Amino acid sequence: MSRKKRPSGDAAWDSAFTGVDHTPLLSALGVSIDDELLKLALTHRSFANENGMLPNNERLEFLGDSVLGVSVAHQLYITYPDSPESVISKMRATIVSRYGLADIAHAISLGEHILLGRGELLTDGRNKDSILADTTEALLGAIYLQHGFEIARATVLRLFGEKIEHASSDPIHMDWKTLLQERAAERKLPTPTYESTSTGPDHDRSFTAYAKVGAKVLGTGKGHNKKTAEQQAARQAVSVLRDDNITLADIEAAIEHDTQSISADELKKLQEFHA
């Protein structure tokens, strides 16, 4: 019996695209994108090259990069009227960096929607910061082509609003989540993730967030909303990763030391997350 031939070309492209429900992604973006344009935006060159040199998302990425840059720059100009050019330039660079974009991609679970070649799939391409960042820009390019600049700009501000809010040289308002992601990547550690709990009535809830690298909780934070709690947790975790040569073993030792100074209740929660 002959083996069933693996589809290639347009057939493989359509099969890979329709094999995933992209409704949650569009919901997270808050905007519609026609199937053909969405398919192109999600197609990494590795998939395109392995399937007969199909079109890929790099031209859309180029377009989205420009839309993102001017949208963030304009909002920073308005939001920080007293900041000099040198400061807001640094703010923009951080927000639109590979790590800033990858953080947004993780938040909207973009990785599971990207069409990748077999080589990238075998090397965890769905979690690579560079691929996530480029695909995020491609999606913004697609939104611009279909809906125009104002809708694309509104999408950027909705997705990057928290980062713009925290884009300051003042440590109180720093985007600690992006900084933590940068620190982890520089040290070749796993991408940070977050878990949270909440207590209290709906009108007065209190959130506790845990910043994790691998299976280890590096920081905890509290706030009246999830985003604030996560920023505080990331800020604490950044301090753990201040050593350029830190390893996962060093992190475990630091956690062991830190647990000696926290409450029994917090220690129990940390241990539950580590389990």
HELIX and SHEET records of a PDB file:
HELIX    1   1 GLY A    9  THR A   18  1                                  10    
HELIX    2   2 THR A   23  LEU A   29  1                                   7    
HELIX    3   3 ASP A   35  ALA A   41  1                                   7    
HELIX    4   4 ARG A   45  GLU A   50  1                                   6    
HELIX    5   5 GLU A   58  THR A   79  1                                  22    
HELIX    6   6 GLU A   85  ILE A   95  1                                  11    
HELIX    7   7 ARG A   98  ALA A  107  1                                  10    
HELIX    8   8 GLY A  111  HIS A  113  5                                   3    
HELIX    9   9 ARG A  118  LEU A  122  1                                   5    
HELIX   10  10 GLY A  125  ASN A  127  5                                   3    
HELIX   11  11 ASP A  129  HIS A  147  1                                  19    
HELIX   12  12 PHE A  149  GLU A  165  1                                  17    
HELIX   13  13 PRO A  171  HIS A  173  5                                   3    
HELIX   14  14 TRP A  176  GLU A  186  1                                  11    
HELIX   15  15 ASP A  202  ASP A  204  5                                   3    
HELIX   16  16 LYS A  226  VAL A  240  1                                  15    
HELIX   17  17 LEU A  248  ASP A  258  1                                  11    
HELIX   18  18 THR A  259  SER A  261  5                                   3    
HELIX   19  19 ALA A  264  HIS A  274  1                                  11    
SHEET    1   A 3 THR A 193  THR A 199  0                                        
SHEET    2   A 3 SER A 206  VAL A 213 -1                                        
SHEET    3   A 3 LYS A 216  GLY A 223 -1                                        
END                                                                             
